[in-house]
Amino acid sequence: MCYVVMYSFLIRENILALITINIHASVTFILSSFGFLVIPSMNVIYAIFGTVLLLNCSFFVFLLHLLYALFFTRLGMKASLRLPKWFAKAI
């Protein structure tokens, strides 16, 4: 969340407002395409944004762990790592 505030200040644009407006428009469009004529509240939009942000951060950390595991095995530090079986087979 801090990077959203920092980049908003640097480029002089309210990125949080742009993200919430886009999520609100997308959710409203998806709901109306299913036949629900409901406008979601901003609390729902913020919950969706928080969930998507948490998933993004989790996926980023997972990819970083795989990347560091790959680098450490290439540097010969394989004994200190416990790799997943599918990743050990791929290396």
N, C-alpha and C positions, 0 to 999 in steps of 0.2 A: 504494500500500500504506500510505502514511503517513496518508492520510485515513481509512482503515479503523481504524487505531490511534487516531487523534485522536477520531473520532466514538465509538469504543468507550469511550474515557475520558469523553467529555462526557455520554453518555447512560447510562453505567454498565452497559453490556451488551457481551458478547463477540461482536462482529459477525463476526469471522473464523470463530468456531466455528459460528455460525448459517449462514453461507454454505457452509462445508464440509459441514455436516450436510445442508443442502438439496441440494447438488450430489451428495453420496453417495446420498441417497435417490432422486434423479432418475435417476442413472446406473444404480443397482441396479434400479429399476423398468423403465427402457428395456431393459436387458440381459435381465431376466426376461421381458419381453413378447416379445422375439425368441427366447426359448427357451434362453438361456445362464444357467445357474444358477451364476454367478460373482459374488463380492463383490469390488469393486475395492479396491485398497490405498489408503492415504492419500497415497502418493506420486503415484498416478495422479490422485487428486482434486485435489491441489495443482497438478499440471501442467495439468489442465483449468481450474482457477481462474486460474492465471497466464496461460494462453492467452486466456481470455475477458476478463480484465482488460487484456491487451495489445491485443486487438481493440477493446475499448471505448475505450481511450485513443487508438488510431489513428483510429477513426471520429470521435471528438470533435475531434481536431486537424484532420482533413479538413474537417469542418463549420465550424470556426473560420476556416480559410483561405478557404473560400468566402464566409463572412460578412464578413471583412475585405476581401476583394476587391470585394464588392458595395459596402461602405461607401466604399472608396477610389475606386472609379469614380464613385460619386455625388458625392464631394467634388472631382472633377476631376483626380485623380491617376492617370489611366488610362495615361499614357505610362510610368510606372515599374512597371507590372504586366504580367505575361505570363499571360493567362488561358487556360484550356482552351477549345478551339473550341466545345464544346457550351455552356459557360457564357457565352461571349461572345455566342453567338446568343440565349441566353435573356435577356440583359440588353438 
